[in-house]
Amino acid sequence: MEQETIQKKKPSIFGMIFSPGVQFERIREKPVIWVPLILFTVLMTIVTAITALNVDYTAVPGMEMSPEELEMAKIFGIAGAAVVGFFVTPITYLFFALIFWAIAKIAKSDATFKQMLSFSIFIGFISIIGQILNQLIILVIDGDPTIMLTSVNSFVGADGILGAVLSTIEVFTIWYYILLTMGLVIVGKLSKPAATIITIVFFILGLIFAAVGGAFEGMTQL
């Protein structure tokens, strides 16, 4: 009876914090998309705007601006970041859902694209929590918006490739990968070893992309 009750309920956003396993069972039975997608898109739009607000535009190399130009740069930076956040967020969820669904199909799972899309959106809530928490604290303390306070790099303060890699090793990111493994098992019906290997691959790819981004940033600052 308890299992039937769980399956008849819709997955809860905040339930991802306290009972993710239950939410994954609910996503499997009754995937929800539109409400969390709209909510998270709005939240990420706000987060990207706050991140742009935290940027020190006077520190842009090779540019000297008057107070009026600096104010305009801030306005355009914040507006541009918000637009990017608004459009990139749903595209990102769709992209990863497609990957998860393809993995499930390769593994001969009966998971549907709708289930994997709902799964992709719900585990994204953890990343959003981390972004909101970090950027609000950075706004208060006037910190560097590119360094997550919950990452290893917040203690090391490295630049370039090392700094980018250490910024990826972060509390909410690790939490996200743990939930990714759980969800691939429960929603995607993959075996635990397969889900673990896939998660490790995603983590390594994240480190590689971060390292490439760090190297590119270092080149632009030369």
C-alpha positions in Angstrom: 0.0 0.0 0.0 2.8 2.4 0.9 4.5 1.8 -2.5 1.3 2.4 -4.3 0.8 5.7 -2.4 4.3 6.8 -3.4 3.7 6.0 -7.0 0.4 7.9 -7.2 2.0 11.1 -5.9 3.8 13.7 -8.1 7.5 14.2 -7.4 8.4 17.0 -5.0 11.1 19.6 -5.8 12.1 20.0 -2.1 11.8 16.3 -1.7 15.0 16.0 -3.7 16.8 17.3 -0.7 15.4 15.0 2.0 14.1 11.9 0.1 15.5 11.8 -3.4 14.9 8.0 -3.7 11.2 8.5 -3.2 11.1 11.3 -5.7 12.9 9.2 -8.3 10.3 6.5 -7.8 7.6 9.1 -8.4 9.4 10.4 -11.5 9.4 6.9 -12.8 5.7 6.5 -12.2 4.5 10.1 -12.9 7.1 12.3 -14.5 6.4 16.0 -14.1 8.0 18.6 -16.5 6.3 22.0 -17.0 6.1 23.4 -13.5 9.7 22.7 -12.4 11.0 23.6 -15.8 9.4 27.0 -15.7 10.4 27.6 -12.1 14.0 26.5 -12.6 14.3 28.6 -15.7 13.1 31.7 -13.8 15.5 30.9 -10.9 18.5 30.4 -13.2 17.6 33.7 -15.0 17.8 35.4 -11.7 21.0 33.6 -10.7 22.8 34.5 -13.9 21.7 38.1 -13.4 23.1 38.1 -9.9 26.3 36.6 -11.1 26.7 39.4 -13.7 25.9 41.9 -11.0 28.8 40.5 -8.9 31.3 41.0 -11.8 33.8 43.8 -11.3 33.6 45.5 -14.7 36.5 47.9 -13.8 38.8 44.8 -13.8 38.3 44.1 -17.5 41.8 44.2 -19.0 42.4 46.8 -21.7 39.3 48.8 -21.0 39.0 52.1 -19.3 35.4 53.4 -18.9 33.9 56.5 -17.5 31.3 56.2 -14.7 28.5 56.4 -17.3 30.0 53.8 -19.5 30.6 51.5 -16.5 27.0 51.8 -15.5 25.9 51.0 -19.1 28.3 48.0 -19.2 26.7 46.7 -15.9 23.2 47.1 -17.3 24.0 45.3 -20.6 26.0 42.6 -18.7 23.2 41.8 -16.4 20.5 41.9 -19.1 22.6 39.8 -21.4 23.3 37.2 -18.7 19.6 37.0 -17.8 18.7 36.4 -21.5 21.4 33.7 -21.7 20.1 32.0 -18.5 16.5 32.1 -19.7 17.2 30.3 -23.0 20.2 28.1 -22.0 18.5 26.5 -19.0 15.7 24.6 -20.8 18.1 23.7 -23.6 20.5 22.2 -21.1 17.8 20.1 -19.5 16.7 18.8 -22.9 20.3 18.1 -23.9 21.1 16.0 -20.8 17.7 14.3 -20.9 18.5 13.2 -24.5 21.9 11.8 -23.4 20.3 10.0 -20.4 17.6 8.6 -22.6 20.1 7.4 -25.2 22.1 5.7 -22.4 19.0 4.0 -21.2 18.1 2.8 -24.6 21.7 1.4 -25.1 21.2 -0.4 -21.8 17.9 -1.9 -23.0 16.0 0.0 -20.4 12.3 0.8 -20.9 12.8 4.4 -19.5 11.0 7.0 -21.7 12.3 10.4 -22.8 9.7 12.1 -20.7 10.9 10.2 -17.6 14.5 11.2 -18.3 13.6 14.8 -19.0 11.8 15.0 -15.7 14.8 13.3 -14.0 17.2 15.8 -15.6 15.1 18.8 -14.4 14.7 17.6 -10.9 18.3 16.8 -10.2 19.2 20.2 -11.6 17.5 21.7 -8.5 20.6 20.8 -6.5 22.8 22.8 -8.8 20.4 25.7 -8.5 20.5 25.7 -4.7 24.3 25.8 -4.9 24.3 28.7 -7.4 21.8 30.8 -5.4 23.6 30.2 -2.1 27.0 31.0 -3.5 26.1 34.1 -5.5 24.0 35.6 -2.7 26.9 35.2 -0.3 29.4 36.6 -2.9 27.1 39.6 -3.4 27.1 40.3 0.4 30.9 39.9 0.9 31.8 41.4 -2.5 33.6 38.3 -3.6 34.7 36.8 -6.9 31.6 35.4 -8.7 33.7 32.9 -10.7 34.8 31.1 -7.5 32.2 29.0 -5.8 32.6 29.4 -2.1 31.6 25.7 -1.6 34.4 24.6 -3.9 38.0 23.5 -3.1 39.3 26.5 -5.0 37.7 28.9 -2.5 40.4 27.7 -0.1 43.2 27.4 -2.6 42.6 30.5 -4.7 44.3 29.0 -7.8 44.1 30.6 -11.3 44.1 29.1 -14.8 43.6 25.4 -15.4 44.2 24.4 -11.8 41.7 26.9 -10.5 39.1 25.9 -13.0 39.5 22.2 -12.1 39.4 22.9 -8.3 36.3 25.0 -8.8 34.6 21.9 -10.3 35.3 19.9 -7.1 32.4 21.5 -5.2 29.9 20.4 -2.5 26.7 20.8 -4.6 28.4 19.3 -7.7 29.3 16.2 -5.8 25.8 16.0 -4.4 24.5 16.3 -8.0 26.6 13.4 -9.1 25.5 11.2 -6.2 21.8 11.9 -7.2 22.7 11.3 -10.8 23.9 7.8 -9.9 20.8 7.1 -7.8 18.5 8.4 -10.5 20.1 6.4 -13.3 19.4 3.3 -11.2 15.9 4.0 -10.2 14.5 6.0 -13.1 16.7 4.7 -15.9 16.8 1.2 -14.5 20.5 0.8 -15.0 22.6 -1.4 -12.9 24.5 0.2 -10.0 28.0 -0.5 -11.6 26.8 0.9 -15.0 25.3 4.0 -13.3 28.5 4.6 -11.3 30.7 4.3 -14.4 28.5 6.7 -16.3 28.6 9.2 -13.4 32.4 9.0 -13.2 32.7 9.6 -17.0 30.5 12.7 -16.7 32.6 13.9 -13.8 35.9 13.4 -15.7 34.4 15.2 -18.8 33.4 18.0 -16.5 37.0 18.3 -15.3 38.3 18.3 -18.8 35.9 21.0 -20.0 36.8 23.1 -16.9 40.5 22.6 -17.6 40.0 23.7 -21.3 38.0 26.7 -20.1 40.7 27.6 -17.6 43.4 27.4 -20.2 41.4 29.6 -22.6 40.8 32.2 -19.9 44.5 32.2 -19.1 45.3 32.8 -22.8 42.9 35.8 -23.1 44.5 37.4 -20.0 48.0 37.3 -21.5 
